[in-house]
Structures are given as C-alpha cells and as structure tokens.
Amino acid sequence: MIMRNSLSFLASAATLAFISLYSSNADAGRLDACGDIFVEAGANCEVLVEGGCLAECEPVAFTASCAAEGSISCQGECNIDADVECTASCQGSCEAECEVDPGTFDCKASCEGNCSADCSAACASDSNSAECQASCKATCGAECDASCTIEPGQADCMAQCQGCCGGECRAQVNMDCQIGCQSDLYVECKADLQGGCEVQCEKPEGAIFCDGQFVDVGNVQSCANALRDLLDIEVEFQAEASASLSCAVTDDPARGGAALMGFGLLCLAGLGRRRRV
C-alpha cells in the first residue's frame, strides 16, 4: 500500500546554507539541463549560497564543466567513424542485456556506463588524471547522448542497441584524440568559469556543485529538477500565503533511507526558495 508522508516547515529568518542530494541507486549520466555535465552514480550534489559558495569557486571545481564543453568543441577534430568490429561486439552484448527486460532497458544509461567504466584505468598514467578522466567521461556522455535517441520501451532491443553501440564505439575510437584536444582547453576554460561561478554564488538561488564540481547552468531550478529525476525522488511543493511549505514523498521501501533523506533536504531547499520569492 502506498502511503503519503507530509512534512511541513515554517519559513524562518535563517539563510539556507546548502542542500545535499544523493542516492546509491542513481545511474551515472550526462544531464542536458545541468550544462551537459556527467553526473556519477551516487553523486553528492549540493546547492551553495553566498560565502560558502564563493569558497568553492576554485579552478579544480571547473574540471567537469570544462570537459563537457570541450567534448563538444573537439568533435570537429575527433570524428573517426565507429569500428565495425566494435559495433558488432557491442550489439550482441547490448541485445542480451536488453532482452532481460526490454520494457525498462535504458540503452543510453548502458552506453554511458559501459563507456565510462574504462576511464579510470585509461587515465591512470596521465599526468593530470582528474582532467583526463573528466574528458573521457564527458566524451562518453556526449557520444551516447547523441546516438541513444530512443526512449526506453519504445523500440525493440535491436533498434535501441544499434544507435547506442554506434555512440559507445565512436567514443572509444576517438577517445585519445578527445583527451588530447580537451587538455589544451582547460586553462582558458577554467579562467572563464571563475567569474561565472562567483556571479552565480551571489544570486539568491545560489549555485549547484556535484562532488565538488561547479555545474555551469543558467537555470538552477531546471538542473535541480533533472537531478531529482535522476535520483528518483518525487517531490511536491505547496507554497501558501503564510510562507509555509508542504512536501510529500511516496513511501516506497525500495527507495531506502537515502532517498528519503534527500527528499527532506529538497523540501528545505524549496522553503529557502519560497522565502526569497
């Protein structure tokens, strides 16, 4: 039986410092609404405001956003077609995975997960392993996002896997080129993001950081919504004239305590936003 749990909070004079969102069951992936940044499974994402936010605007926090930007910028230079042997091998394993439950199989998530799984080992000997891994994951995300255009359950396994395997294999064959190309862009990109991060921190809605990485996005709310979807948290906001806020979450045991805790923090975030309206 599904039950509805309600939590009510009254607006106070205190300023919201941050909210934290995380889930051990989330899928890694590239989020269009969050500046195309690649979000790890189980990522810890938070909204920071004012002083605590400004302190995080350091070059090391811009690696993921610069990788997302660089992966697109370098596609013109790194454009080798997918290898036939790779796509054939991928097609077989992808279809086998899909046939387990075709209605819910998410080919894009599978593409991004398989592709990015090798990034750590591939970048282990790189002089800047963090930037290398970010470039690798961003390349996987960009290629899989462009190729995996069929929504889960809307086509048979063969059709889903054909597109996604093309993206996964194209990312692999262009990976060395992408990592090298992007490495030349980081210094300028990080310098450009410094000012943008500081400006975003001064805004009432603050800035989003995932695992310490600044999310360069124009609409914080849209990104937060996308993160909520990724984290599988259902939130309902009901703001009233009294500045109180009611939030409800579906009591689903499968989600576990992490999802419920994330929900409670999101509810507080909504309260902070309501106070500033």
N, C-alpha and C positions, 0 to 999 in steps of 0.2 A: 504494500500500500504506500502510495506517495503522500508524504505529509509536507506541509509548508511551514517553515520556521521563520518567524518575523523578528527582526531586531530594530529597535527604534533608538535614535540618538538625537539629542538636542544640541543645536549649534552653540559653541562657546567662543570666548574671546581668543583662545589659543590658536596659533597658526599651525596648520598641518605640516609636519616636518617631512614625512615620506610615507609612501605605502609600498608594500612588498607583495609581489605576485609570484607564485611558484607552484609547480606541480611535478611530481615524479613520473606522471603518466603522459606528459605532453610529448608531441612529436617535434623534432628539430625541423626547421624550415625557414624559408625566405618569406618575409611579410611585406607585401606591397604598401600597405598602409603605414608601415614603420620605416620608410625610407629604403626599402628592399634589403634591410639588414638581415643577416642569417641568425636566427634565434636557436640556441641549443635546447635540446630536450632537458627539462628540469631547470631551465634558466631562472635566475633570480632577477626580476625586473622591478624597478622602483621609480617613483616619481619624486624628484627632489625639488625644493624651492629655496630661493634666497641664498643665504650664506653656505649652507651645507651643499647646495647645488654648485655654486661657483667654485668651491674647493675641488670638485671633481673634474672641472674643465681643464684637464691636463692632456698633453699630446698622446699619452698612452691610451686615453679613453676614446680616441677617434679612429682607432685601427679598423674596427668592424665597419663603420660608416664609410671610411675611405676605400675599403675593399669592395663594398657594394657599388660605390661609384666607379671605381677602377675597373671592375669586371665588365661593366658596360662599355666604358671608354676604350678598352683594349680589344673588344670583339672585332673591330675592323682589321686589326693587325693579326689577331689569333683566330683564324677562320678555316682551319682544316676540317674537312668533312669526316664524319664518323667512320671508323673502320668497320668493314663488313663482318669480319670475324668477331669483333666485339659485339656488334648489334645482334648477331645470330646467337651467341652465347647468352647474352643478356635476355633475349626474347624467351628462350627456353626456361630460364630460372624465374623470370618475371611471371610468365604464364602459370608456372607451377605454384608460385606463391599466391597468385590471384585466384586460382581455382579452389583454394581452401575456403574462401568466402567471397565470391565475385561481387556481391551486392555492397560490401563495405570496403573492398580493397581500394586503397588510396595510392595510385601509381606515382603521383608526384612525391608523396612522402617516402615511398620506397626508393625512388630515384635519388632524392636528396640524401637519404640515409645511407644507401649503398655507396654513393659517390664520395660523400664526406668522410666515410669511415676510414679511408686511407690517408687522410690529410695529415694526421699526427705523425705517422711513420714516414710519409713522403717529405716532411719538413724537419725531421729530427736533426739533420746535419746542417740545416740552413743557418747562416749567421744571425738572422733575425727570425727565429722560429714562429714567434707570435704573428708577425706580419705575413709570413709565408702561409701559415695555417688559415689566417683570415682570408687571404687571397684565394686559397684552394676552396674553402667552403663557400665563398661568395661566387666563385666560378660555377661550382656545382649548383648552387641555388639559381643563378641566372639561366643556365642552360636547361635545367629541369623545369623551371617556371615557364620558359618559352616553349618547351616541347610538350609538356603534360597539360594539355588544354581540355581534356575530357573530365567531367566531374565524376567522382566515384559512383558506380552503379548505373551510369548512363550509356555504357557500351560494353561489349564482350571483352574478355581478357586480351584477346589478340589485338584488338584496336587500341585498348588502353596502353598496352606494353610497347606497341610499335613506336608511338611518339616518344614515350618516356625513355626507352632504350636508346633512341637517337640522341636525346639530350644527355643522358648519362655518358654515352660513349664519346660524344662530341666534347664534353667537358674533360674527359680523360686524355684525349689525343691533343687537346690544346692547353693542357694544364701547365706544362713547363713554360710555354710562351706567355700565358696569362700571369704566372707568378713573376716572371722576369719583367714584363711590361708594367705590372702594377707596382713593382718595387721602386720604379723611377717616379711614381706619382705621390708617394706617401708624404714626403716632406712638405710639398706645396699644399696638398690637401689638408693635412693636419693644421697648418698655419691658418688656412682659410676657415676651418671649423672652430678654431679657438674663439673668434669673435662671435660666431653664431651661437655657440654654446653659452657664452656669458649673457648674451641678449635673451636667449630663451629662459635662462635661470631667473632673470629679473621679471619675467611675465608672471601674472597671477597663477596660471596653470602649471608653471614650472617646466621641468624637462624630464624625459624618461631615460633611464640608464638600465641596460640589461647586462648583468655580470660585469658591471663597472664600465661598460661601453656606452657612450653617448649615442642616443638614437636621433639622428638629424631628420626631424619631421616637422612639417608646418602645422599639422593638426594633431595635438596631443590626444584629444578625445578619440579621434578615429583610430589612432595607434593603440590606445588603451582598450578600445572595443575589440580590435583584432587580437590583442594579447589575451583578452578574456575568452575569446572563441578558441584560441589555441590551447589555453589552459583548461578548457571545458568547465567554465564556471558560469552559471546562469544568474544574472543579477537583474533586479527590478528596482528602479528608483522611483519614489513617490514623494516629491518635494511638496510641502504645504506652506501656506502663508505664515505659519508660526515658525518657519525655518527648521522644522523637524524633518527627519528623513526616515522613511520606512524601507527596509530592504528585505527581500525574500530569496531564499535559495531552496531548490529542490533537495529534499533529504534523501539522497541516493547513497547507500552504503558503499557502492562500488567506487565512489569518488574519493573516499577516505578523508582523514583529518586535514591533509594539506590543502585540498580544495576548499574545505570549509573555512580554514584559517585565511586563505587567500580571499575568500568572499568577504569575510569580516573586515579585512583591511580595505577592500574595494569600497565597502559601504562607508567607511570613514572617509575615503577619498571623495566619494560623492558628497558627503557632508561638507568637506572643505570647499568643493566647487560651488555648492549651493550658497554657502556664506558669502562668496565673492560675487554672486550674481547681482 
